[in-house]
Amino acid sequence: MVVRHDFEPRILGFLCNWCCYAGADLAGVSRYQYPPTMKIIRVMCSGRVDLAFVLRAFKNGTDGVFIGGCWLGDCHYLTQGNYDALSMMHLCKLLLKHIGINPVRLRLEWVSASEGIRFAEVVTSFTKELKELGPLGSSEEIDRDGLKFKLEAVNNLIPYIKLVERERLRVHFDTEEEYEEYFTSHEVTGLIRELIGDKLAMSQIMLLLREKPLPTEEISDILDISPSEVSRHLDSSTRQGLVRFNESRNLFTPV
């Protein structure tokens, strides 16, 4: 893939105060060269980076999100927040993939306070990857409005997603490889489809209906979901009192 030299990606970086932020500071003091593509937000721990922060960044048009923390086992807090960051990153990548956003746009790296040159290298590498992908939505072939719509639908499910994560996905391993193996397993990917897929579809339907009343066929066309699936979601939502059907106009409206 050809690097697009005329495109400068927008990267939002969440850096751990104790390690990665100090590493970034060292890179600057040492005058290591790396692209000026990242806007930095300092957090006390990489485990403080919430799923909502990442989704909001992409919703605002950021081309990539970078999370930098202490190496595993070196967290400055007893809770070892960088393990939480690793788990959140894998979950977020699954969600991004589910809505059609390339998960490569989210990157987590460990950088110690003494690794200024490593910080420069990973920023350079991430910038190159994003240049190859192009602006957010281009490689995914999703327009800006479509992206914002999908991300808003996921964002509305964050409390539910966190509940699923706490009850069904919370694990602790010792190595990155174990986390990778777990979150890419058929068990976890199937669970995401089963527990979040329907909720996400319904969230998108509710967003559409808040804009204007719509018939089943039009909802199906907009969301590229079969009419039978749309009808199933609408029937369930009608029973729950979330939407109502106007028989005279053949339209669904939110309650």
C-alpha contacts under 8 A as a table, 3 or more apart, distances in Angstrom:
res1	aa1	res2	aa2	distance
1	M	132	E	6.37
2	V	132	E	6.17
3	V	128	K	7.15
3	V	131	K	5.61
3	V	132	E	4.57
4	R	7	F	5.60
4	R	131	K	5.46
4	R	132	E	6.05
4	R	134	G	7.02
5	H	8	E	7.54
5	H	131	K	7.20
7	F	131	K	6.30
7	F	134	G	6.98
7	F	135	P	7.67
8	E	37	T	6.87
8	E	131	K	6.81
9	P	37	T	6.31
9	P	62	T	7.88
9	P	63	D	5.74
9	P	64	G	7.41
9	P	127	T	6.74
9	P	130	L	6.32
9	P	131	K	6.37
9	P	134	G	7.48
9	P	135	P	6.64
10	R	37	T	5.84
10	R	38	M	6.56
10	R	39	K	7.93
10	R	62	T	5.32
10	R	63	D	5.14
10	R	64	G	6.51
11	I	37	T	5.87
11	I	38	M	4.58
11	I	39	K	6.26
11	I	62	T	6.01
11	I	63	D	5.93
11	I	64	G	4.77
11	I	65	V	5.58
11	I	66	F	6.96
12	L	38	M	5.56
12	L	39	K	5.04
12	L	40	I	6.12
12	L	41	I	7.56
12	L	57	A	7.24
12	L	62	T	6.81
12	L	64	G	6.54
12	L	65	V	4.98
12	L	66	F	6.12
13	G	38	M	6.15
13	G	39	K	5.92
13	G	40	I	4.69
13	G	41	I	5.99
13	G	65	V	5.90
13	G	66	F	4.51
13	G	67	I	5.74
13	G	68	G	7.41
14	F	40	I	6.05
14	F	41	I	4.93
14	F	42	R	5.89
14	F	43	V	6.47
14	F	46	S	7.25
14	F	49	V	7.15
14	F	65	V	7.90
14	F	66	F	6.21
14	F	67	I	4.85
14	F	68	G	6.24
15	L	19	C	7.97
15	L	20	C	5.47
15	L	21	Y	5.18
15	L	40	I	6.92
15	L	41	I	6.27
15	L	42	R	5.02
15	L	43	V	5.87
15	L	45	C	7.69
15	L	46	S	6.63
15	L	67	I	5.95
15	L	68	G	4.70
15	L	69	G	6.25
16	C	19	C	5.79
16	C	20	C	5.31
16	C	21	Y	5.62
16	C	42	R	6.15
16	C	43	V	5.19
16	C	44	M	5.45
16	C	45	C	4.72
16	C	46	S	5.16
16	C	68	G	6.03
16	C	69	G	4.97
16	C	70	C	7.08
17	N	20	C	6.63
17	N	21	Y	5.08
17	N	22	A	6.62
17	N	42	R	5.84
17	N	43	V	5.68
17	N	44	M	4.90
17	N	45	C	6.50
18	W	21	Y	6.55
18	W	22	A	6.17
18	W	44	M	7.14
18	W	45	C	7.65
18	W	70	C	7.49
18	W	76	H	7.32
18	W	113	A	6.91
19	C	22	A	5.22
19	C	23	G	6.04
19	C	69	G	6.23
19	C	70	C	5.30
19	C	111	V	6.17
19	C	112	S	4.52
19	C	113	A	4.34
19	C	114	S	7.99
20	C	23	G	4.80
20	C	24	A	6.11
20	C	68	G	5.41
20	C	69	G	5.43
20	C	70	C	6.58
20	C	110	W	7.11
20	C	111	V	4.87
20	C	112	S	5.66
20	C	113	A	6.01
20	C	119	F	7.44
21	Y	24	A	4.99
21	Y	25	D	6.21
21	Y	42	R	6.71
21	Y	68	G	7.81
21	Y	113	A	7.34
22	A	25	D	4.94
22	A	26	L	6.18
22	A	112	S	7.55
22	A	113	A	4.73
22	A	114	S	7.64
23	G	26	L	5.00
23	G	27	A	6.19
23	G	111	V	6.51
23	G	112	S	5.98
23	G	113	A	4.25
23	G	114	S	5.81
23	G	115	E	5.35
23	G	116	G	4.50
23	G	119	F	6.28
24	A	27	A	5.00
24	A	28	G	6.37
24	A	113	A	7.95
24	A	116	G	5.80
24	A	119	F	5.99
24	A	120	A	7.56
25	D	28	G	5.14
25	D	29	V	6.21
25	D	116	G	7.31
26	L	29	V	5.02
26	L	30	S	5.86
26	L	113	A	7.47
26	L	114	S	7.21
26	L	115	E	7.60
26	L	116	G	4.93
27	A	30	S	5.14
27	A	31	R	5.95
27	A	32	Y	5.28
27	A	115	E	7.87
27	A	116	G	4.11
27	A	117	I	6.00
27	A	119	F	6.89
27	A	120	A	6.47
28	G	31	R	4.93
28	G	32	Y	6.34
28	G	116	G	7.83
29	V	32	Y	7.95
30	S	116	G	7.64
32	Y	116	G	7.63
32	Y	117	I	6.50
32	Y	120	A	6.48
33	Q	120	A	6.63
34	Y	120	A	5.26
34	Y	121	E	7.19
34	Y	123	V	6.66
34	Y	124	T	5.51
35	P	38	M	7.89
35	P	123	V	7.13
35	P	124	T	6.04
35	P	127	T	7.25
37	T	127	T	7.14
38	M	123	V	7.87
43	V	46	S	6.71
43	V	48	R	6.77
43	V	49	V	7.62
44	M	48	R	7.11
45	C	48	R	5.39
45	C	49	V	7.70
45	C	69	G	6.96
45	C	81	G	6.41
45	C	82	N	7.23
46	S	49	V	5.67
46	S	67	I	6.83
46	S	68	G	6.55
46	S	69	G	5.13
46	S	70	C	7.79
46	S	81	G	6.39
46	S	82	N	5.56
46	S	85	A	5.71
47	G	50	D	7.70
47	G	80	Q	7.97
47	G	81	G	4.20
47	G	82	N	5.20
47	G	83	Y	7.21
47	G	84	D	5.20
47	G	85	A	4.52
48	R	81	G	7.38
48	R	85	A	7.58
49	V	53	F	6.60
49	V	54	V	7.83
49	V	67	I	7.94
49	V	85	A	6.88
50	D	53	F	5.28
50	D	54	V	6.94
50	D	88	M	7.68
51	L	54	V	5.43
51	L	55	L	6.43
51	L	88	M	6.73
51	L	92	C	6.69
51	L	158	I	7.61
52	A	55	L	5.18
52	A	56	R	5.94
52	A	155	N	6.62
52	A	158	I	7.11
53	F	56	R	5.22
53	F	57	A	6.21
54	V	57	A	5.17
54	V	58	F	6.52
54	V	65	V	6.75
55	L	58	F	5.26
55	L	59	K	6.09
55	L	151	L	6.46
55	L	155	N	6.79
56	R	59	K	4.89
56	R	60	N	6.15
56	R	151	L	7.87
56	R	155	N	7.92
57	A	60	N	5.20
57	A	61	G	6.71
57	A	62	T	5.57
57	A	65	V	7.33
58	F	61	G	5.15
58	F	62	T	4.88
58	F	63	D	6.80
58	F	64	G	7.39
58	F	65	V	7.78
58	F	136	L	7.97
58	F	151	L	7.69
59	K	62	T	7.30
59	K	147	L	7.11
59	K	148	K	5.24
59	K	151	L	6.03
59	K	152	E	7.41
60	N	148	K	7.93
61	G	136	L	6.82
62	T	65	V	7.23
62	T	136	L	7.03
63	D	105	R	6.79
63	D	130	L	7.13
63	D	135	P	5.80
63	D	136	L	4.81
64	G	105	R	4.57
64	G	106	L	5.84
64	G	107	R	7.86
64	G	130	L	7.02
64	G	136	L	7.84
65	V	105	R	6.29
65	V	106	L	4.91
65	V	107	R	6.37
66	F	106	L	6.04
66	F	107	R	4.95
66	F	108	L	5.94
66	F	109	E	7.81
67	I	106	L	7.98
67	I	107	R	6.22
67	I	108	L	4.69
67	I	109	E	6.40
68	G	108	L	5.86
68	G	109	E	5.06
68	G	110	W	5.64
68	G	111	V	6.48
69	G	82	N	6.35
69	G	108	L	7.82
69	G	109	E	6.53
69	G	110	W	4.94
69	G	111	V	6.12
69	G	112	S	7.68
70	C	74	D	5.83
70	C	75	C	5.56
70	C	82	N	6.71
70	C	110	W	5.27
70	C	111	V	5.87
70	C	112	S	5.74
71	W	74	D	5.40
71	W	75	C	6.98
71	W	82	N	7.64
71	W	110	W	4.93
71	W	111	V	6.58
71	W	112	S	6.77
72	L	75	C	6.73
72	L	80	Q	7.92
72	L	82	N	6.49
72	L	83	Y	7.01
72	L	110	W	7.79
72	L	175	T	7.95
73	G	80	Q	7.14
74	D	80	Q	7.87
75	C	78	L	7.53
75	C	80	Q	5.23
75	C	81	G	6.70
75	C	82	N	6.51
76	H	80	Q	7.32
77	Y	80	Q	5.56
77	Y	81	G	6.94
80	Q	83	Y	6.05
80	Q	84	D	7.53
81	G	84	D	5.09
81	G	85	A	6.39
82	N	85	A	4.81
82	N	86	L	6.19
83	Y	86	L	5.03
83	Y	87	S	6.30
83	Y	172	H	7.50
84	D	87	S	5.13
84	D	88	M	6.08
85	A	88	M	5.07
85	A	89	M	6.01
86	L	89	M	5.16
86	L	90	H	6.43
86	L	108	L	7.45
86	L	176	E	7.82
86	L	179	Y	7.72
87	S	90	H	5.34
87	S	91	L	6.32
87	S	170	R	8.00
87	S	179	Y	7.15
88	M	91	L	5.11
88	M	92	C	6.00
89	M	92	C	5.11
89	M	93	K	6.15
89	M	106	L	7.60
89	M	107	R	7.83
89	M	108	L	7.12
90	H	93	K	5.14
90	H	94	L	6.41
90	H	179	Y	7.92
90	H	180	E	7.50
90	H	183	F	6.39
91	L	94	L	5.20
91	L	95	L	6.44
91	L	183	F	7.32
92	C	95	L	5.03
92	C	96	L	6.10
93	K	96	L	5.04
93	K	97	K	6.09
93	K	103	P	4.90
93	K	104	V	7.96
93	K	106	L	7.04
94	L	97	K	5.18
94	L	98	H	6.11
94	L	103	P	7.45
94	L	189	T	7.52
94	L	192	I	7.86
95	L	98	H	4.92
95	L	99	I	6.50
95	L	154	V	7.94
96	L	99	I	5.40
96	L	100	G	6.27
96	L	101	I	4.97
96	L	102	N	6.67
96	L	103	P	5.80
97	K	100	G	5.03
97	K	101	I	5.30
97	K	102	N	5.97
97	K	103	P	5.83
98	H	101	I	7.56
99	I	150	K	6.52
99	I	151	L	7.92
100	G	140	E	6.45
101	I	105	R	7.99
101	I	137	G	7.29
101	I	140	E	6.05
102	N	105	R	6.02
102	N	139	S	7.99
102	N	140	E	6.76
103	P	106	L	5.74
104	V	107	R	6.63
105	R	130	L	6.95
107	R	126	F	7.76
109	E	122	V	7.75
111	V	115	E	6.04
111	V	118	R	6.80
111	V	119	F	6.36
112	S	115	E	5.31
113	A	116	G	7.13
115	E	118	R	5.15
115	E	119	F	6.39
116	G	119	F	5.16
116	G	120	A	6.46
117	I	120	A	5.10
117	I	121	E	6.23
118	R	121	E	4.97
118	R	122	V	6.19
119	F	122	V	5.36
119	F	123	V	6.23
120	A	123	V	5.36
120	A	124	T	6.14
121	E	124	T	5.11
121	E	125	S	6.08
122	V	125	S	4.94
122	V	126	F	5.98
123	V	126	F	5.16
123	V	127	T	6.00
124	T	127	T	5.19
124	T	128	K	6.23
125	S	128	K	5.17
125	S	129	E	6.34
126	F	129	E	5.09
126	F	130	L	6.27
127	T	130	L	5.19
127	T	131	K	6.13
128	K	131	K	5.05
128	K	132	E	6.35
129	E	132	E	5.21
129	E	133	L	6.46
130	L	133	L	4.92
130	L	134	G	5.94
130	L	135	P	7.60
131	K	134	G	5.07
131	K	135	P	7.70
133	L	136	L	7.90
133	L	138	S	7.34
133	L	139	S	5.66
134	G	138	S	5.99
134	G	139	S	6.49
135	P	138	S	5.59
135	P	139	S	7.68
136	L	139	S	7.37
136	L	140	E	7.63
137	G	140	E	4.86
137	G	141	E	5.54
137	G	142	I	4.84
137	G	143	D	5.98
137	G	144	R	6.77
137	G	147	L	7.05
138	S	141	E	5.04
138	S	142	I	6.63
138	S	143	D	7.62
142	I	146	G	6.03
142	I	147	L	6.23
143	D	146	G	5.25
143	D	147	L	6.23
144	R	147	L	5.14
144	R	148	K	6.27
145	D	148	K	5.19
145	D	149	F	6.12
146	G	149	F	5.08
146	G	150	K	6.24
147	L	150	K	5.23
147	L	151	L	6.10
148	K	151	L	5.15
148	K	152	E	5.95
149	F	152	E	5.21
149	F	153	A	6.24
149	F	204	Q	7.52
150	K	153	A	5.12
150	K	154	V	6.39
150	K	204	Q	7.08
151	L	154	V	5.10
151	L	155	N	5.99
152	E	155	N	4.88
152	E	156	N	6.20
153	A	156	N	5.32
153	A	157	L	6.87
153	A	200	L	6.42
153	A	203	S	5.28
153	A	204	Q	5.36
153	A	207	L	7.25
154	V	157	L	5.23
154	V	158	I	6.71
154	V	200	L	6.35
154	V	203	S	7.57
155	N	158	I	5.34
156	N	159	P	7.68
156	N	203	S	7.18
157	L	160	Y	5.33
157	L	161	I	6.01
157	L	199	K	7.55
157	L	200	L	7.26
157	L	203	S	7.54
158	I	161	I	4.90
158	I	162	K	6.01
159	P	162	K	5.23
159	P	163	L	6.34
160	Y	163	L	5.03
160	Y	164	V	6.30
161	I	164	V	5.05
161	I	165	E	6.10
161	I	196	I	7.38
162	K	165	E	4.91
162	K	166	R	6.05
163	L	166	R	5.12
163	L	167	E	6.07
164	V	167	E	5.26
164	V	168	R	5.52
164	V	169	L	6.78
164	V	195	L	7.92
165	E	168	R	5.49
165	E	169	L	4.51
165	E	170	R	5.70
166	R	169	L	6.07
166	R	170	R	5.24
167	E	170	R	6.73
169	L	188	V	7.72
173	F	176	E	7.80
173	F	178	E	6.19
173	F	179	Y	6.55
174	D	178	E	7.26
175	T	178	E	5.45
175	T	179	Y	6.81
176	E	179	Y	5.17
176	E	180	E	6.18
177	E	180	E	4.99
177	E	181	E	6.11
178	E	181	E	5.10
178	E	182	Y	6.10
179	Y	182	Y	5.11
179	Y	183	F	6.12
180	E	183	F	5.46
180	E	184	T	6.10
181	E	184	T	5.41
181	E	185	S	6.05
182	Y	185	S	5.28
182	Y	188	V	7.12
183	F	188	V	5.81
183	F	189	T	7.09
184	T	188	V	6.77
184	T	189	T	6.46
185	S	188	V	5.54
185	S	189	T	6.30
186	H	189	T	5.23
186	H	190	G	5.66
187	E	190	G	5.29
187	E	191	L	6.12
188	V	191	L	4.93
188	V	192	I	6.23
189	T	192	I	5.15
189	T	193	R	6.39
190	G	193	R	5.14
190	G	194	E	6.06
191	L	194	E	4.98
191	L	195	L	5.86
191	L	196	I	7.84
192	I	195	L	5.45
192	I	196	I	5.32
192	I	197	G	6.76
193	R	196	I	5.61
193	R	197	G	4.66
193	R	198	D	7.73
194	E	197	G	5.83
194	E	198	D	7.11
195	L	198	D	6.82
195	L	199	K	7.13
196	I	199	K	5.10
196	I	200	L	5.90
197	G	200	L	5.23
197	G	201	A	6.31
198	D	201	A	5.11
198	D	202	M	6.21
198	D	233	H	7.77
199	K	202	M	5.15
199	K	203	S	6.07
200	L	203	S	4.95
200	L	204	Q	6.26
201	A	204	Q	5.21
201	A	205	I	6.28
201	A	233	H	7.92
202	M	205	I	4.95
202	M	206	M	6.14
202	M	233	H	6.28
203	S	206	M	5.19
203	S	207	L	6.31
204	Q	207	L	5.11
204	Q	208	L	6.35
204	Q	223	L	7.87
205	I	208	L	5.15
205	I	209	L	6.25
205	I	219	I	7.08
206	M	209	L	5.07
206	M	210	R	6.16
206	M	254	P	7.05
207	L	210	R	5.24
207	L	211	E	6.79
208	L	211	E	5.40
208	L	212	K	6.77
208	L	214	L	7.92
208	L	219	I	7.70
209	L	212	K	5.11
209	L	213	P	5.31
209	L	214	L	6.42
209	L	252	F	7.24
209	L	253	T	5.81
209	L	254	P	6.07
210	R	213	P	7.46
210	R	253	T	7.55
210	R	254	P	6.45
212	K	253	T	7.39
213	P	251	L	5.72
213	P	252	F	5.42
213	P	253	T	4.85
213	P	254	P	7.83
214	L	218	E	6.45
214	L	219	I	6.61
214	L	251	L	5.02
214	L	252	F	5.47
214	L	253	T	7.10
215	P	218	E	5.60
215	P	219	I	6.51
215	P	250	N	6.13
215	P	251	L	4.55
215	P	252	F	5.99
216	T	219	I	5.26
216	T	220	S	6.17
216	T	227	P	6.40
216	T	230	V	6.47
216	T	231	S	6.60
216	T	251	L	7.58
216	T	252	F	7.68
217	E	220	S	5.03
217	E	221	D	6.30
217	E	227	P	6.07
218	E	221	D	5.07
218	E	222	I	6.20
219	I	222	I	5.22
219	I	223	L	6.12
219	I	225	I	7.96
219	I	230	V	7.25
220	S	223	L	5.47
220	S	224	D	5.50
220	S	225	I	4.95
220	S	226	S	5.74
220	S	227	P	5.33
220	S	230	V	6.29
221	D	224	D	5.15
221	D	225	I	6.99
222	I	225	I	8.00
225	I	229	E	6.52
225	I	230	V	6.65
226	S	229	E	5.29
226	S	230	V	6.41
227	P	230	V	5.02
227	P	231	S	6.05
228	S	231	S	5.06
228	S	232	R	6.19
229	E	232	R	5.03
229	E	233	H	6.36
230	V	233	H	5.21
230	V	234	L	6.12
231	S	234	L	5.01
231	S	235	D	5.93
232	R	235	D	5.21
232	R	236	S	6.28
233	H	236	S	5.20
233	H	237	S	6.15
234	L	237	S	4.98
234	L	238	T	5.94
234	L	243	V	7.34
235	D	238	T	5.09
235	D	239	R	6.33
236	S	239	R	5.26
236	S	240	Q	6.37
237	S	240	Q	4.95
237	S	241	G	6.19
237	S	242	L	5.15
237	S	243	V	5.86
238	T	241	G	5.04
238	T	242	L	5.73
238	T	243	V	4.96
238	T	244	R	5.71
238	T	245	F	7.73
239	R	242	L	7.67
240	Q	243	V	7.96
241	G	244	R	7.22
241	G	255	V	6.92
242	L	254	P	6.01
242	L	255	V	5.42
243	V	252	F	6.63
243	V	253	T	5.54
243	V	254	P	4.21
243	V	255	V	4.95
244	R	252	F	5.74
244	R	253	T	5.52
244	R	254	P	6.28
244	R	255	V	6.29
245	F	250	N	7.03
245	F	251	L	5.90
245	F	252	F	4.59
245	F	253	T	6.49
246	N	249	R	5.62
246	N	250	N	5.55
246	N	251	L	5.26
246	N	252	F	6.11
246	N	253	T	7.52
247	E	250	N	4.82
247	E	251	L	6.96
